[in-house]
Amino acid sequence: MKGFTPPPRFGGAPTSREPLPITKTITVTEGISVKDLAEKLDVRGKDLIATLLMRGVFVTVNQSLDGELVKDVARQFGADADVISVEEQLENEAIEGLLEDTSGLVEVVRSPVVTVMGHVDHGKTSLLDAIRMTDVAAGEAGGITQHIGAYKVKITKPDSPAFGREIVFLDTPGHEAFTRMRARGAKVTDIVVVVVAADDGVMPQTLEAIDHARAAKVPMIVAVNKIDKPEADASRVMQQLAARGVQATSMGGDIEFVQVSAKKRLNLDGLEEMICLVADTNEQKATPDRPAVGTVIEAKLDRGRGAVASVLVQNGTLRTGDSYIVGNTFGKIRAMFDDRGRPVEEAGPSTPVEILGLEGMPDAGDTFLVMADRDKAKGIAQYRKMKEREAQLAKSSRVSLEGLAEQIKQAGVKDLNLIMKGDVQGSVEVLADSLEKMSTEKVRVRVLHSGVGAITESDILLASASNAVVIGFNVRPERKAQDLADRENVEVRLHSIIYELQDEMTKAMYGLLEPVYKENYAGRAEVLNVFKITKVGQIAGCRVSDGLIRRDQQVRLLREGNEIWRGKIGSLKRFKDDVSEVRSGVECGIDLAGYKDIHVGDVIETFTTETMAAELGRNAAVVRREAAEAAAAAPVSS
């Protein structure tokens, strides 16, 4: 209709592209939907969709939005958005609920969580076995621990001051490659027990364990183990640690030292009492009646039960049937088992349990949260999985000029492609990381895929397509996968001890390098004349000026100091006779196989080659560190 002016719009989306002045602040969770954001902003959903459409973003009302996009759009509507994780939101809601209604909610002192750390073969697992009266170490490959185990121990000695109390132990691996697993153990712990062998003294991983305890800001107890051995010297251990700032209370310091023997079961009750004493001075409280919060200690794939996770409940109570979110996966508790495999219906604070009912495989160290709304847990998990996939795609597809120059520079670098499968997530994660760190200037180790569970046909197909080696750590290939590997000529290597795996990778890296040849100088002859012989061609009349000329040696032809040809001797003659060698000062005739353009004055040099062991070159991390140090030390130009 001509002359019709539409009425002004009130309460809708801003008609101009200019953002409104900021008048309020809203708090939203990651992966918030368009509908929920519209409610937070107090605008209509279709107005929010229209604003997003103008920005080139096509969405529906139920679609999740990225954090940065949420902030930008909120500013358009005059609001400042603070994006928090779902864990932070649930924690805030729980705290607010506790403040509003304290009836029936009681804080209790929970059992201390103790992480056992120390150098490899210093008796950490044996000590824990002695306390638990079990035999975990006998089942470990090579006698070393390669997973994190969580165990609850009850003190049953009637005359002990700590009788009836419970302690949760985390047993962390002592091998250097599992530094990250030990660090993860320190994050969930209340007390660290550093085990040092009295006959071996302070070792590199002992110092690492102390550093982890200090970084986590948790109290520490030193257990001097193997005091029953004749060569044991506990005072030497105390002096070594005192020199590194860890001083015993008996020497005026603040660290408790306890002398024990796991093998002879000596003074174990003294260690338990000391743990309870330290725990009493650093009380940790929890609220059993709130929804459970915990940390994933380990995750693995079981053929019969699916994805299984070991979880340490840190606050609240976990019950069978609870819905939860953990990392980028979710689920519902179908069943729970304690550290001895017995089924349980609920788990309170400081309780390690194994849970069934995961929809996917979580990462060790992920936060575990019980959620009332299963659909919301599913939506958040899907959003996180999508973001993780986008990050991986962006990482693999991002190209820069600097990266292109680096690729050109590394054109001669050999790739050792690996497919990594293991029995538990923590081992796979750490092994993949440690193997990639073995890369050097000449050989780059690339873990194309890593996962938990048996080696499957898809792993073999991926290895076949990418020319990779399949590594199985404490897992074996399925029967069909093994048959496929045999048909496709895919190499499958199975290991249960990390030392052997690392040694084998080093050997494989040597095998990828081109052989290095060393030239050994043999002799030199000067061309005095050139004879043309029918049906033979040119023969160089020479005098051997240095060394020895042999018929089976390799030769190079030098003209004015430049090499113009390299090859072999066709024939070597002394007068008309064929000879095998000619010494210095003697004249001879030399026929160069396949080359006839010889001039008077040329020099024929002979040499031999031998194959040398290839060098891997320096580790790339070392090279980068040295370059950074050199740059820092360089004088700054004015």
C-alpha positions in Angstrom: 0.0 0.0 0.0 1.4 3.4 -1.0 2.4 5.7 1.8 2.1 3.0 4.5 4.7 3.3 7.3 5.2 0.2 9.5 4.9 0.8 13.2 8.1 0.9 15.3 9.2 -2.3 16.9 9.6 -2.5 20.7 11.6 -5.1 22.7 12.9 -6.9 19.6 16.3 -7.2 18.0 18.2 -3.9 17.3 17.4 -2.7 13.8 20.8 -1.3 13.2 24.1 -3.1 13.3 25.4 -0.8 16.1 25.5 -2.6 19.4 23.5 -1.3 22.3 25.3 0.2 25.4 26.2 -2.5 28.0 23.6 -2.4 30.8 23.8 -5.9 32.3 26.0 -9.0 32.8 24.8 -12.5 32.2 26.5 -15.9 33.1 26.0 -18.7 30.6 27.4 -22.3 30.3 29.5 -23.6 27.5 27.4 -24.9 24.6 24.3 -22.9 25.5 21.5 -23.2 23.0 19.9 -20.4 21.0 16.7 -20.7 22.9 18.4 -20.5 26.4 20.5 -17.6 25.3 17.4 -15.7 24.1 15.9 -16.3 27.6 19.0 -15.0 29.3 19.0 -11.9 27.1 15.3 -11.4 27.5 14.7 -11.3 23.7 12.6 -13.4 21.3 14.3 -16.4 19.8 13.5 -15.4 16.2 15.1 -12.0 16.9 18.3 -13.7 18.1 18.3 -16.0 15.1 17.8 -12.9 12.8 20.8 -11.2 14.4 22.9 -14.4 13.9 21.7 -14.6 10.3 23.0 -11.1 9.6 26.4 -12.3 10.9 26.3 -15.2 8.4 25.5 -17.8 11.1 22.7 -20.2 10.2 21.2 -21.8 13.4 18.1 -23.4 14.8 16.6 -22.7 18.3 18.1 -25.9 19.7 21.6 -25.5 18.3 24.6 -24.9 20.6 26.6 -21.7 20.2 30.4 -21.2 20.5 31.6 -19.1 23.5 33.1 -16.3 21.5 30.0 -16.0 19.3 27.8 -15.8 22.5 29.9 -12.9 23.8 29.7 -11.0 20.5 25.9 -11.5 20.1 25.3 -10.6 23.8 27.1 -7.3 23.3 24.8 -6.6 20.3 21.9 -6.8 22.8 23.6 -4.7 25.5 24.8 -7.5 27.7 28.3 -8.7 28.8 28.4 -12.5 28.8 30.6 -14.6 31.1 30.9 -18.1 29.7 31.7 -20.8 32.3 32.0 -24.6 32.1 29.2 -26.9 33.1 31.4 -28.1 36.1 31.7 -24.5 37.4 28.0 -24.0 37.0 27.0 -27.1 38.9 29.6 -26.4 41.6 28.1 -22.8 42.0 24.5 -24.2 42.1 25.6 -26.8 44.8 27.3 -24.1 46.9 24.2 -21.8 46.6 22.0 -24.7 47.5 24.1 -25.4 50.6 24.0 -21.7 51.7 20.2 -21.5 51.2 19.2 -24.7 52.9 21.6 -26.2 55.4 19.1 -28.5 57.0 20.1 -32.1 56.7 23.4 -31.3 55.0 26.3 -32.1 57.2 30.0 -31.6 56.5 32.1 -34.6 57.5 35.8 -35.3 57.6 36.6 -37.6 54.7 39.3 -40.2 54.6 42.7 -38.9 53.4 43.7 -39.7 49.8 47.4 -40.7 49.7 49.5 -40.9 46.6 52.5 -43.3 46.7 55.3 -42.0 44.6 59.0 -42.8 44.1 61.7 -44.2 41.8 61.1 -47.4 39.8 61.9 -50.6 41.8 62.0 -48.9 45.1 59.1 -51.0 46.4 56.0 -48.7 46.1 53.6 -51.4 45.0 55.1 -54.0 47.3 54.6 -51.6 50.2 51.0 -51.1 49.3 50.6 -54.8 48.9 51.9 -55.3 52.4 49.5 -52.8 53.7 46.5 -54.3 51.8 47.8 -57.9 52.3 47.4 -58.5 48.6 49.7 -59.3 45.7 49.3 -56.6 43.1 53.0 -56.6 42.0 53.0 -60.2 41.0 50.5 -59.4 38.2 52.5 -56.5 36.8 54.6 -57.0 33.7 58.3 -56.9 34.4 57.6 -56.2 38.1 56.8 -52.5 37.4 53.5 -50.7 37.8 52.2 -49.2 34.5 48.7 -48.1 35.5 47.3 -46.0 38.3 45.5 -48.1 41.0 43.2 -46.8 43.7 42.7 -48.8 46.9 40.9 -48.2 50.2 42.5 -49.7 53.3 40.9 -50.0 56.7 43.2 -50.0 59.8 42.3 -53.1 61.7 45.0 -53.2 64.4 43.1 -52.9 67.7 45.9 -51.2 69.7 46.6 -48.6 67.0 45.4 -45.1 67.7 44.0 -45.0 64.2 42.0 -48.2 64.6 38.9 -48.3 62.4 40.0 -45.3 60.2 40.2 -45.7 56.4 43.0 -44.5 54.0 42.7 -44.3 50.2 45.9 -45.1 48.4 46.8 -44.1 44.8 49.7 -46.2 43.4 51.4 -44.3 40.6 54.0 -45.7 38.2 57.6 -44.9 39.0 59.1 -45.1 35.5 60.2 -41.7 34.0 57.9 -41.9 31.0 54.9 -41.8 33.3 55.7 -38.4 34.7 52.3 -37.1 33.6 50.5 -39.9 35.3 52.3 -39.2 38.5 51.5 -35.5 38.1 47.8 -36.4 37.6 47.9 -38.5 40.8 49.2 -35.5 42.8 46.3 -33.3 41.7 43.7 -35.4 43.5 45.7 -36.3 46.6 45.8 -35.0 50.1 49.1 -36.5 51.2 52.1 -37.8 49.2 54.2 -40.7 50.4 57.6 -40.7 48.7 59.1 -44.2 48.8 63.0 -44.3 48.8 64.9 -47.6 48.9 67.4 -47.5 51.8 69.9 -49.5 49.8 69.6 -47.4 46.6 69.2 -43.8 47.9 67.8 -40.8 46.2 67.2 -41.3 42.4 65.9 -39.0 39.6 62.3 -40.1 39.9 62.5 -39.6 43.7 63.3 -35.9 43.1 60.5 -35.7 40.5 58.0 -37.1 43.0 59.1 -34.5 45.5 58.7 -31.7 42.9 55.1 -33.0 42.1 54.2 -32.9 45.8 55.5 -29.4 46.2 53.7 -28.2 43.0 50.5 -29.7 44.3 51.1 -28.0 47.7 50.3 -31.1 49.7 52.0 -32.5 52.8 54.7 -35.1 52.3 55.9 -38.2 54.2 59.1 -40.0 53.2 58.9 -43.8 53.6 62.4 -45.3 53.7 61.8 -48.8 52.4 64.0 -52.0 52.4 65.6 -51.3 55.8 65.9 -55.1 56.3 68.6 -55.3 53.7 72.2 -55.6 55.0 73.4 -52.6 52.8 70.5 -50.4 53.9 71.5 -47.0 55.2 68.5 -44.8 56.2 70.7 -42.0 57.5 72.3 -41.6 54.1 68.8 -41.2 52.5 68.0 -38.5 55.1 71.3 -36.7 54.4 70.7 -36.9 50.6 67.2 -35.4 50.9 68.3 -32.8 53.4 70.8 -31.6 50.8 67.9 -31.0 48.5 65.7 -29.2 50.9 63.7 -32.1 52.3 64.6 -32.1 56.0 63.3 -34.6 58.6 61.6 -33.4 61.8 64.4 -35.2 63.7 66.9 -32.8 62.0 64.9 -29.7 62.6 62.8 -29.9 59.4 59.1 -30.3 58.8 59.0 -33.7 56.8 58.1 -36.9 58.6 60.4 -39.9 57.8 59.2 -43.5 58.5 61.5 -46.5 58.2 59.6 -49.6 56.8 60.2 -52.9 55.1 57.5 -54.1 52.8 59.1 -57.6 52.5 59.4 -58.2 56.2 56.2 -56.1 57.0 58.2 -53.9 59.5 56.6 -50.7 61.0 53.7 -50.6 58.5 51.4 -49.6 61.4 53.8 -46.7 62.1 53.4 -45.5 58.5 49.6 -45.7 58.7 49.5 -43.8 62.1 51.8 -41.1 60.6 49.4 -40.7 57.6 46.4 -40.3 59.9 48.4 -37.9 62.1 49.3 -35.7 59.1 45.7 -36.0 57.8 44.4 -34.7 61.1 46.5 -31.6 60.9 45.2 -31.0 57.3 41.5 -32.0 57.6 39.6 -32.4 54.4 35.9 -32.1 54.6 33.1 -33.2 52.3 29.3 -33.1 52.1 28.0 -36.7 51.5 24.4 -35.6 50.8 25.2 -33.5 47.7 25.5 -34.8 44.1 28.8 -36.6 43.5 31.9 -34.9 42.1 35.1 -36.9 41.3 38.0 -37.5 39.1 38.7 -40.2 36.6 41.7 -42.2 37.7 41.8 -44.6 34.8 39.7 -45.7 31.9 39.8 -48.9 29.8 37.7 -50.9 27.3 36.4 -54.2 28.5 35.2 -56.7 25.9 32.2 -57.9 27.9 31.4 -54.7 29.8 32.3 -51.9 27.4 33.9 -48.7 28.6 34.9 -48.9 32.3 36.3 -46.0 34.3 38.0 -46.0 37.7 36.6 -42.9 39.6 37.7 -41.4 42.8 34.6 -39.7 44.4 35.9 -36.5 46.1 32.6 -34.9 47.3 29.0 -36.0 47.5 27.7 -39.6 47.1 27.6 -41.5 43.9 24.7 -44.0 43.5 23.7 -46.6 41.0 21.3 -45.0 38.4 22.9 -41.5 38.6 23.3 -39.7 35.3 26.6 -37.9 34.9 28.9 -36.1 32.5 32.7 -36.7 32.4 34.8 -34.8 29.8 33.2 -35.1 26.4 31.1 -38.2 27.2 28.2 -39.0 29.5 26.3 -42.0 30.8 24.2 -43.5 33.6 25.7 -45.7 36.4 24.6 -49.2 35.6 26.9 -50.9 38.2 29.7 -50.0 40.6 32.5 -52.1 42.0 35.0 -51.3 44.8 38.8 -51.8 44.5 38.4 -55.5 45.2 35.8 -56.1 42.6 32.8 -56.3 44.9 29.5 -54.7 43.7 28.4 -51.6 45.7 25.2 -49.5 45.5 26.7 -46.2 46.6 30.1 -44.5 47.1 30.7 -41.6 49.5 33.6 -39.1 49.6 37.1 -40.5 49.2 35.9 -43.8 47.7 37.5 -45.3 44.6 35.0 -47.2 42.4 34.9 -48.8 39.0 31.8 -47.7 37.1 29.9 -49.2 34.1 27.5 -47.3 31.8 29.8 -44.9 29.9 28.7 -43.9 26.4 32.3 -43.2 25.4 35.9 -43.4 26.7 36.8 -40.5 29.0 40.4 -39.3 29.5 42.2 -40.1 32.7 42.1 -36.9 34.8 38.6 -35.7 33.6 36.2 -34.3 36.1 33.2 -36.5 36.9 29.9 -34.7 37.7 26.5 -36.1 38.5 23.7 -34.3 36.6 19.9 -34.5 37.3 19.1 -33.9 33.6 20.4 -36.7 31.4 19.4 -34.9 28.1 21.4 -31.8 29.2 24.4 -34.0 30.0 24.1 -35.5 26.5 23.9 -32.1 24.9 27.0 -30.8 26.7 29.0 -33.9 25.9 28.1 -33.7 22.2 29.0 -30.0 22.2 32.4 -30.8 23.7 33.0 -33.6 21.3 32.2 -31.3 18.4 34.6 -28.6 19.7 37.4 -31.2 20.1 36.9 -32.4 16.6 36.9 -28.8 15.2 40.1 -28.1 17.1 41.7 -31.3 15.6 40.6 -30.4 12.1 41.9 -26.8 12.5 45.2 -28.1 13.8 45.7 -30.5 10.9 44.5 -28.0 8.2 46.1 -24.8 9.4 48.9 -23.7 7.0 51.2 -20.7 7.3 54.2 -19.5 5.4 56.4 -20.3 8.3 55.0 -23.8 8.4 55.4 -24.2 4.6 59.1 -23.1 5.0 59.5 -25.7 7.7 58.0 -28.4 5.6 60.3 -27.5 2.7 63.2 -27.6 5.2 62.2 -31.0 6.5 61.7 -32.6 3.1 64.4 -35.1 3.9 63.0 -36.0 7.3 61.8 -39.6 7.6 58.4 -40.4 9.2 57.9 -43.3 11.5 54.1 -43.7 11.6 52.5 -45.6 14.5 49.0 -46.8 15.4 49.0 -47.1 19.3 46.5 -49.3 21.2 46.7 -50.0 24.9 44.6 -51.5 27.7 44.0 -48.3 29.6 43.6 -44.6 28.6 46.3 -43.3 30.9 49.0 -45.6 29.4 48.0 -44.9 25.8 48.1 -41.1 26.4 51.5 -41.1 28.1 53.1 -43.6 25.6 51.9 -41.7 22.6 53.3 -38.5 24.0 56.6 -40.1 25.0 57.1 -41.8 21.6 56.4 -38.5 19.7 59.1 -36.8 22.0 61.6 -39.4 20.6 61.5 -37.5 17.3 64.9 -36.1 16.1 66.2 -33.9 13.3 66.2 -36.9 10.9 63.4 -39.2 12.1 60.0 -37.9 13.1 57.7 -40.2 15.1 54.1 -39.7 14.4 51.3 -41.4 16.3 48.5 -41.3 13.7 45.9 -42.9 16.0 45.7 -44.0 19.6 43.0 -45.8 21.4 42.0 -48.2 24.1 41.1 -51.9 23.5 42.2 -54.7 21.3 43.7 -54.1 17.9 40.8 -54.2 15.4 40.5 -54.6 11.6 40.0 -50.8 11.3 43.4 -50.2 13.0 45.1 -52.6 10.5 43.4 -50.9 7.5 44.5 -47.5 8.7 48.0 -48.8 9.2 48.0 -50.3 5.7 46.8 -47.1 4.1 49.3 -44.9 6.0 52.3 -47.3 6.0 52.3 -47.4 9.8 53.4 -50.0 12.4 50.7 -51.1 14.9 51.9 -51.1 18.5 49.9 -53.0 21.1 50.6 -52.3 24.8 49.1 -55.0 27.0 46.5 -55.8 24.3 46.4 -58.3 21.4 44.9 -58.2 17.9 41.5 -59.8 17.3 41.7 -62.9 15.2 40.2 -61.3 12.1 42.6 -58.3 12.6 45.6 -60.6 12.8 44.5 -62.4 9.6 44.1 -59.0 7.9 47.5 -57.9 9.1 49.1 -61.0 7.6 47.3 -60.4 4.2 48.2 -56.7 4.1 51.7 -57.2 5.4 51.1 -54.8 8.3 53.6 -55.1 11.1 52.0 -55.6 14.6 54.3 -55.3 17.6 53.0 -56.4 21.0 54.6 -55.1 24.3 53.9 -55.1 28.0 57.0 -53.3 29.3 57.8 -49.7 28.3 61.6 -50.1 28.3 61.4 -52.7 25.6 58.9 -50.6 23.5 61.2 -47.6 23.6 64.3 -49.6 22.7 62.4 -51.1 19.8 61.3 -47.7 18.5 64.9 -46.5 18.7 66.0 -49.4 16.5 63.1 -48.8 14.1 64.2 -45.2 13.8 67.8 -46.3 12.9 66.3 -48.6 10.3 64.5 -45.7 8.6 67.6 -43.7 8.0 69.5 -44.0 4.8 72.8 -45.8 5.3 75.8 -43.5 5.8 78.8 -44.3 3.6 82.4 -43.4 4.5 84.9 -43.0 1.8 88.5 -44.3 2.3 91.1 -42.9 0.0 93.2 -45.6 -1.8 95.4 -44.1 -4.5 95.9 -41.6 -7.3 97.2 -41.9 -10.9 98.0 -39.1 -13.4 97.0 -39.5 -17.1 100.2 -39.1 -19.2 98.8 -40.1 -22.5 95.6 -41.3 -24.1 95.6 -44.3 -26.6 92.8 -45.1 -29.0 92.5 -48.8 -29.6 90.1 -50.3 -32.1 87.0 -52.0 -30.6 88.1 -50.9 -27.1 88.1 -47.1 -27.2 90.3 -44.9 -25.1 92.9 -46.3 -22.7 94.5 -43.9 -20.3 98.3 -44.3 -20.0 99.0 -43.4 -16.3 101.6 -43.3 -13.6 100.5 -44.1 -10.1 101.7 -41.1 -8.1 100.3 -42.1 -4.6 98.9 -45.1 -2.9 97.6 -48.2 -4.6 95.3 -48.7 -7.6 93.3 -51.9 -7.5 91.0 -53.2 -10.2 88.0 -53.7 -7.8 88.1 -50.2 -6.4 85.7 -47.3 -7.2 87.2 -44.4 -9.1 86.5 -40.7 -9.8 87.9 -38.7 -12.7 89.2 -35.3 -11.7 89.9 -32.5 -14.2 91.4 -29.3 -12.9 90.4 -30.3 -9.4 86.7 -30.9 -10.3 85.1 -34.3 -10.3 83.6 -35.0 -13.7 82.8 -38.7 -13.5 82.5 -41.5 -10.9 82.4 -45.2 -11.6 84.4 -48.4 -11.8 87.6 -49.6 -13.5 86.9 -51.6 -16.6 90.4 -53.1 -16.9 93.8 -52.5 -15.4 96.9 -53.4 -17.5 100.6 -53.5 -17.1 102.0 -53.5 -20.6 99.6 -56.2 -22.3 98.9 -58.2 -19.1 95.8 -57.7 -16.9 96.8 -57.1 -13.3 94.8 -56.8 -10.1 96.8 -53.9 -8.6 99.5 -51.3 -9.4 101.6 -49.6 -6.7 103.0 -46.1 -6.4 105.6 -45.1 -9.1 104.6 -47.7 -11.6 103.0 -47.0 -15.0 99.9 -48.7 -16.2 96.9 -48.6 -18.5 93.4 -47.9 -17.1 90.1 -48.4 -18.9 87.3 -46.6 -17.3 84.0 -48.6 -17.6 81.4 -46.6 -19.5 83.5 -43.4 -19.9 85.8 -42.6 -22.8 86.3 -38.8 -22.7 89.7 -38.8 -21.0 92.2 -36.0 -21.4 96.0 -35.8 -20.8 96.5 -34.2 -17.4 93.4 -35.7 -15.8 93.7 -37.4 -12.4 92.2 -40.8 -11.7 91.5 -41.2 -7.9 90.5 -44.6 -6.4 88.7 -45.1 -3.1 86.6 -47.7 -1.2 83.3 -47.2 0.8 82.1 -48.7 4.0 78.7 -48.5 5.5 78.6 -46.7 8.9 75.8 -46.9 11.5 73.3 -44.1 10.8 73.0 -41.3 13.3 69.6 -40.2 14.5 70.7 -36.6 15.0 69.9 -34.6 18.1 66.4 -34.6 19.6 64.3 -31.8 18.2 63.3 -30.6 21.6 67.0 -30.3 22.5 67.8 -28.4 19.3 64.9 -25.9 20.0 66.0 -25.4 23.6 69.6 -24.7 22.6 68.4 -22.3 19.9 66.3 -20.5 22.5 69.2 -20.3 24.9 71.5 -18.9 22.2 68.9 -16.3 21.2 68.5 -15.3 24.9 72.3 -15.0 25.3 72.8 -13.0 22.1 73.5 -9.3 22.6 70.6 -6.9 21.8 71.4 -4.5 19.0 70.6 -0.9 19.8 
